[in-house]
Amino acid sequence: MVILKSPKEIEKIYISNQIVAEILSTLEPEVRPGVDTLYLNDLSERLARERKAIPAFKGYRGFPYSICASVNNVVVHGFPSKKPLVEGDILSLDFGILKEGYYGDAAITVDVGKISEAAARLSRVTKESLYKGIEKAVPDGRLSDISHAVQLHVEAAGFSVVRKFVGHGIGSKLHEEPQIPNFGESGMGVRLKAGMTFAIEPMVNEKDYDVEILEDGWTAVTKDGSLSAHFEHTIAITEDGPVILSEIDRG
Protein backbone atom coordinates (compact mmCIF):
# COMPACT_ATOMS: atom_id res chain seq x y z
CA MET A 1 0.00 0.00 0.00
CA VAL A 2 1.30 3.44 -0.95
CA ILE A 3 1.01 5.85 1.98
CA LEU A 4 -0.17 9.38 1.20
CA LYS A 5 1.52 12.00 3.37
CA SER A 6 -0.09 15.06 4.92
CA PRO A 7 1.44 18.50 4.34
CA LYS A 8 2.83 18.34 7.89
CA GLU A 9 4.50 15.00 7.19
CA ILE A 10 5.93 16.25 3.89
CA GLU A 11 7.41 19.21 5.76
CA LYS A 12 9.18 16.80 8.12
CA ILE A 13 10.46 14.72 5.20
CA TYR A 14 11.65 17.96 3.61
CA ILE A 15 13.57 18.94 6.75
CA SER A 16 15.30 15.54 6.83
CA ASN A 17 16.18 15.78 3.16
CA GLN A 18 17.58 19.27 3.54
CA ILE A 19 20.00 17.86 6.11
CA VAL A 20 20.98 15.11 3.66
CA ALA A 21 21.49 17.68 0.90
CA GLU A 22 23.61 19.91 3.13
CA ILE A 23 25.82 17.01 4.21
CA LEU A 24 26.31 15.72 0.68
CA SER A 25 27.20 19.25 -0.44
CA THR A 26 29.83 19.33 2.31
CA LEU A 27 31.22 15.92 1.37
CA GLU A 28 31.45 16.67 -2.36
CA PRO A 29 34.39 19.15 -2.24
CA GLU A 30 36.21 16.77 0.11
CA VAL A 31 36.34 14.18 -2.68
CA ARG A 32 39.79 14.37 -4.26
CA PRO A 33 42.78 12.14 -4.96
CA GLY A 34 44.37 10.84 -1.76
CA VAL A 35 41.23 11.08 0.38
CA ASP A 36 39.81 7.82 1.71
CA THR A 37 36.12 7.04 1.88
CA LEU A 38 36.23 6.05 5.55
CA TYR A 39 37.08 9.68 6.28
CA LEU A 40 33.99 10.73 4.30
CA ASN A 41 31.90 8.22 6.25
CA ASP A 42 33.09 9.56 9.59
CA LEU A 43 32.54 13.15 8.46
CA SER A 44 28.98 12.40 7.35
CA GLU A 45 28.20 10.78 10.68
CA ARG A 46 29.61 13.71 12.66
CA LEU A 47 27.68 16.23 10.56
CA ALA A 48 24.46 14.28 11.07
CA ARG A 49 24.95 14.12 14.83
CA GLU A 50 25.61 17.87 14.94
CA ARG A 51 22.17 18.34 13.39
CA LYS A 52 20.61 15.97 15.94
CA ALA A 53 19.91 13.47 13.16
CA ILE A 54 20.57 9.74 13.06
CA PRO A 55 22.48 8.25 10.09
CA ALA A 56 19.83 6.09 8.47
CA PHE A 57 22.00 3.39 6.92
CA LYS A 58 24.20 2.46 9.86
CA GLY A 59 22.79 -0.76 11.31
CA TYR A 60 20.00 -0.92 8.73
CA ARG A 61 19.59 -4.65 8.05
CA GLY A 62 23.14 -4.98 9.37
CA PHE A 63 24.83 -2.43 7.09
CA PRO A 64 27.90 -1.28 9.08
CA TYR A 65 28.47 2.28 7.80
CA SER A 66 26.73 5.65 7.56
CA ILE A 67 27.33 6.14 3.83
CA CYS A 68 27.47 3.87 0.83
CA ALA A 69 30.73 4.74 -0.96
CA SER A 70 30.80 3.10 -4.39
CA VAL A 71 33.92 3.58 -6.53
CA ASN A 72 34.10 3.01 -10.31
CA ASN A 73 32.58 -0.42 -11.02
CA VAL A 74 30.78 -0.58 -7.66
CA VAL A 75 27.10 0.01 -8.40
CA VAL A 76 25.75 0.55 -4.88
CA HIS A 77 26.25 -0.36 -1.19
CA GLY A 78 30.03 0.00 -1.33
CA PHE A 79 31.79 -0.14 2.05
CA PRO A 80 33.88 2.90 3.00
CA SER A 81 37.56 2.02 3.41
CA LYS A 82 41.01 3.43 4.09
CA LYS A 83 41.99 2.94 0.44
CA PRO A 84 42.79 6.39 -1.01
CA LEU A 85 40.83 7.64 -4.00
CA VAL A 86 42.82 7.99 -7.21
CA GLU A 87 42.73 10.63 -9.95
CA GLY A 88 40.17 9.57 -12.53
CA ASP A 89 37.92 7.59 -10.17
CA ILE A 90 34.21 8.28 -9.92
CA LEU A 91 32.62 7.94 -6.49
CA SER A 92 28.92 7.46 -5.78
CA LEU A 93 27.87 8.63 -2.32
CA ASP A 94 24.49 7.46 -1.03
CA PHE A 95 23.41 8.93 2.31
CA GLY A 96 20.32 9.11 4.47
CA ILE A 97 19.23 10.34 7.89
CA LEU A 98 16.35 9.99 10.32
CA LYS A 99 15.10 13.06 12.19
CA GLU A 100 11.94 13.39 14.24
CA GLY A 101 10.54 10.16 12.84
CA TYR A 102 11.05 10.86 9.11
CA TYR A 103 13.75 9.92 6.64
CA GLY A 104 15.83 11.73 4.04
CA ASP A 105 17.72 9.90 1.28
CA ALA A 106 19.78 11.07 -1.70
CA ALA A 107 22.83 10.10 -3.77
CA ILE A 108 25.38 11.82 -5.99
CA THR A 109 28.26 10.67 -8.18
CA VAL A 110 31.38 12.78 -7.80
CA ASP A 111 34.50 13.15 -9.98
CA VAL A 112 37.83 12.41 -8.32
CA GLY A 113 40.11 14.99 -9.90
CA LYS A 114 40.10 14.92 -13.70
CA ILE A 115 38.09 12.02 -15.09
CA SER A 116 37.78 10.54 -18.58
CA GLU A 117 35.26 11.86 -21.08
CA ALA A 118 33.52 8.47 -21.00
CA ALA A 119 33.12 8.57 -17.21
CA ALA A 120 31.90 12.17 -17.32
CA ARG A 121 29.31 11.30 -19.96
CA LEU A 122 28.07 8.32 -17.92
CA SER A 123 27.68 10.50 -14.84
CA ARG A 124 25.95 13.28 -16.79
CA VAL A 125 23.46 10.94 -18.50
CA THR A 126 22.65 9.23 -15.18
CA LYS A 127 21.89 12.56 -13.54
CA GLU A 128 19.81 13.67 -16.54
CA SER A 129 17.82 10.42 -16.39
CA LEU A 130 16.93 11.12 -12.76
CA TYR A 131 15.36 14.44 -13.74
CA LYS A 132 13.60 12.83 -16.71
CA GLY A 133 11.99 10.42 -14.26
CA ILE A 134 11.09 13.14 -11.78
CA GLU A 135 9.28 15.07 -14.55
CA LYS A 136 6.84 12.17 -14.85
CA ALA A 137 5.94 12.15 -11.14
CA VAL A 138 2.64 13.98 -11.64
CA PRO A 139 -0.91 13.38 -10.38
CA ASP A 140 -2.91 10.94 -12.52
CA GLY A 141 0.23 9.55 -14.12
CA ARG A 142 1.32 5.95 -13.64
CA LEU A 143 4.29 4.76 -11.60
CA SER A 144 5.97 3.16 -14.60
CA ASP A 145 5.94 6.49 -16.46
CA ILE A 146 8.84 7.41 -14.17
CA SER A 147 10.61 4.12 -14.87
CA HIS A 148 10.15 4.35 -18.63
CA ALA A 149 11.46 7.92 -18.83
CA VAL A 150 14.67 6.91 -17.03
CA GLN A 151 15.24 3.88 -19.23
CA LEU A 152 14.52 5.75 -22.45
CA HIS A 153 17.11 8.43 -21.72
CA VAL A 154 19.77 6.00 -20.52
CA GLU A 155 19.48 3.56 -23.40
CA ALA A 156 19.36 6.34 -25.99
CA ALA A 157 22.84 7.26 -24.77
CA GLY A 158 24.08 3.67 -25.16
CA PHE A 159 24.19 2.81 -21.45
CA SER A 160 22.18 0.28 -19.43
CA VAL A 161 19.88 0.59 -16.43
CA VAL A 162 20.51 -1.69 -13.46
CA ARG A 163 17.56 -4.03 -12.90
CA LYS A 164 18.45 -5.51 -9.52
CA PHE A 165 18.08 -2.30 -7.48
CA VAL A 166 15.18 0.13 -7.55
CA GLY A 167 13.84 3.34 -6.04
CA HIS A 168 11.23 3.30 -3.31
CA GLY A 169 8.64 5.12 -1.30
CA ILE A 170 9.96 6.95 1.75
CA GLY A 171 8.55 8.58 4.87
CA SER A 172 8.43 7.23 8.42
CA LYS A 173 10.26 4.20 7.01
CA LEU A 174 13.39 4.36 4.86
CA HIS A 175 11.89 1.95 2.34
CA GLU A 176 8.12 2.04 1.79
CA GLU A 177 5.90 0.88 -1.03
CA PRO A 178 6.03 1.21 -3.95
CA GLN A 179 9.22 -0.10 -5.47
CA ILE A 180 10.23 2.13 -8.38
CA PRO A 181 12.20 0.33 -11.10
CA ASN A 182 14.28 2.39 -13.52
CA PHE A 183 13.01 0.42 -16.50
CA GLY A 184 9.72 -0.75 -17.97
CA GLU A 185 6.86 0.25 -20.23
CA SER A 186 4.90 3.40 -19.47
CA GLY A 187 1.27 3.43 -18.34
CA MET A 188 1.61 0.66 -15.75
CA GLY A 189 1.51 0.43 -11.96
CA VAL A 190 -0.24 2.54 -9.34
CA ARG A 191 -1.94 5.80 -10.23
CA LEU A 192 0.14 8.71 -8.94
CA LYS A 193 -1.45 11.05 -6.43
CA ALA A 194 -0.56 14.20 -4.53
CA GLY A 195 0.94 13.27 -1.16
CA MET A 196 3.12 10.44 -2.43
CA THR A 197 6.80 10.69 -1.50
CA PHE A 198 9.39 8.77 -3.50
CA ALA A 199 13.13 8.23 -3.59
CA ILE A 200 13.95 7.94 -7.29
CA GLU A 201 17.43 6.59 -7.94
CA PRO A 202 18.77 5.51 -11.33
CA MET A 203 21.85 3.30 -11.23
CA VAL A 204 23.40 3.20 -14.69
CA ASN A 205 26.17 0.99 -16.04
CA GLU A 206 28.57 1.88 -18.80
CA LYS A 207 28.01 -1.50 -20.48
CA ASP A 208 25.82 -4.44 -19.43
CA TYR A 209 23.29 -4.09 -16.60
CA ASP A 210 24.18 -7.35 -14.84
CA VAL A 211 25.62 -7.04 -11.34
CA GLU A 212 27.01 -9.40 -8.72
CA ILE A 213 27.22 -9.16 -4.94
CA LEU A 214 30.62 -9.55 -3.26
CA GLU A 215 31.35 -11.81 -0.31
CA ASP A 216 30.51 -9.08 2.22
CA GLY A 217 26.87 -9.59 1.21
CA TRP A 218 26.38 -5.91 0.37
CA THR A 219 28.77 -4.52 -2.24
CA ALA A 220 27.24 -4.75 -5.71
CA VAL A 221 29.60 -4.49 -8.70
CA THR A 222 29.13 -4.55 -12.46
CA LYS A 223 29.59 -8.10 -13.68
CA ASP A 224 31.72 -6.97 -16.64
CA GLY A 225 33.87 -4.55 -14.63
CA SER A 226 32.55 -1.45 -16.39
CA LEU A 227 31.85 1.85 -14.65
CA SER A 228 28.59 2.62 -12.86
CA ALA A 229 26.99 5.90 -11.71
CA HIS A 230 24.15 6.63 -9.27
CA PHE A 231 22.02 9.69 -8.54
CA GLU A 232 19.01 9.94 -6.22
CA HIS A 233 16.51 12.53 -5.04
CA THR A 234 13.60 12.31 -2.64
CA ILE A 235 10.52 14.00 -4.08
CA ALA A 236 6.93 14.77 -3.12
CA ILE A 237 4.10 14.72 -5.63
CA THR A 238 1.86 17.79 -5.29
CA GLU A 239 -1.20 18.94 -7.21
CA ASP A 240 1.19 21.15 -9.19
CA GLY A 241 3.66 18.36 -9.94
CA PRO A 242 6.85 17.03 -8.36
CA VAL A 243 8.83 18.93 -5.72
CA ILE A 244 12.41 17.85 -5.06
CA LEU A 245 12.86 17.71 -1.29
CA SER A 246 16.58 16.81 -1.34
CA GLU A 247 17.83 19.80 -3.31
CA ILE A 248 19.20 22.57 -1.12
CA ASP A 249 16.68 25.37 -0.80
CA ARG A 250 18.71 28.45 -1.71
CA GLY A 251 15.79 30.74 -0.89
BELRA-V279108 format. One record per pair of residues at least 12 apart in sequence whose C-alpha atoms are under 6 Angstrom apart, sorted by the first residue. I is the first residue (numbers start at 0). J is the second residue. If there is no record, write none. Layout:
{{I,J} {I,J}}
This chain:
{{1,176} {3,194} {3,195} {4,194} {12,101} {12,102} {13,244} {15,98} {15,102} {15,103} {16,103} {16,244} {16,245} {17,245} {17,247} {20,245} {20,246} {20,247} {31,111} {31,112} {32,84} {32,85} {32,86} {32,111} {33,83} {33,84} {34,83} {34,84} {35,81} {35,82} {35,83} {35,84} {36,79} {36,80} {37,79} {37,80} {37,81} {40,65} {40,66} {52,97} {52,98} {53,96} {53,97} {54,96} {55,95} {55,96} {55,97} {66,93} {66,94} {67,92} {67,93} {68,91} {68,92} {69,90} {69,91} {70,89} {70,90} {71,88} {71,89} {71,226} {72,220} {72,221} {72,224} {72,225} {72,226} {72,227} {73,219} {73,220} {74,219} {74,220} {74,227} {75,219} {76,217} {76,218} {77,218} {86,111} {86,112} {87,111} {87,113} {87,114} {88,111} {89,109} {89,110} {89,111} {90,108} {90,109} {91,107} {91,108} {91,229} {92,106} {92,107} {93,105} {93,106} {100,171} {101,170} {101,171} {102,170} {102,173} {105,231} {105,232} {106,230} {106,231} {107,230} {108,229} {122,228} {126,230} {128,149} {128,152} {131,148} {132,145} {132,148} {132,149} {136,241} {137,240} {138,191} {138,192} {138,193} {139,190} {139,191} {140,190} {140,191} {141,186} {141,187} {141,188} {141,189} {141,190} {141,191} {142,188} {142,189} {143,185} {143,187} {143,188} {144,185} {144,186} {146,180} {146,181} {146,182} {146,183} {147,182} {147,183} {147,184} {147,185} {149,181} {150,181} {150,182} {158,205} {158,206} {159,203} {159,204} {159,207} {159,208} {160,203} {160,208} {161,202} {161,203} {161,208} {165,179} {165,180} {166,178} {166,179} {166,198} {166,199} {166,200} {167,179} {167,197} {167,198} {168,196} {168,197} {168,198} {169,196} {169,197} {181,201} {193,236} {193,237} {193,238} {194,236} {195,235} {195,236} {196,234} {196,235} {197,233} {197,234} {198,232} {198,233} {199,231} {199,232} {200,230} {200,231} {201,229} {201,230} {202,228} {202,229} {203,227} {203,228} {204,226} {204,227} {205,225} {205,226} {205,227} {209,222} {210,222} {232,245} {233,245}}
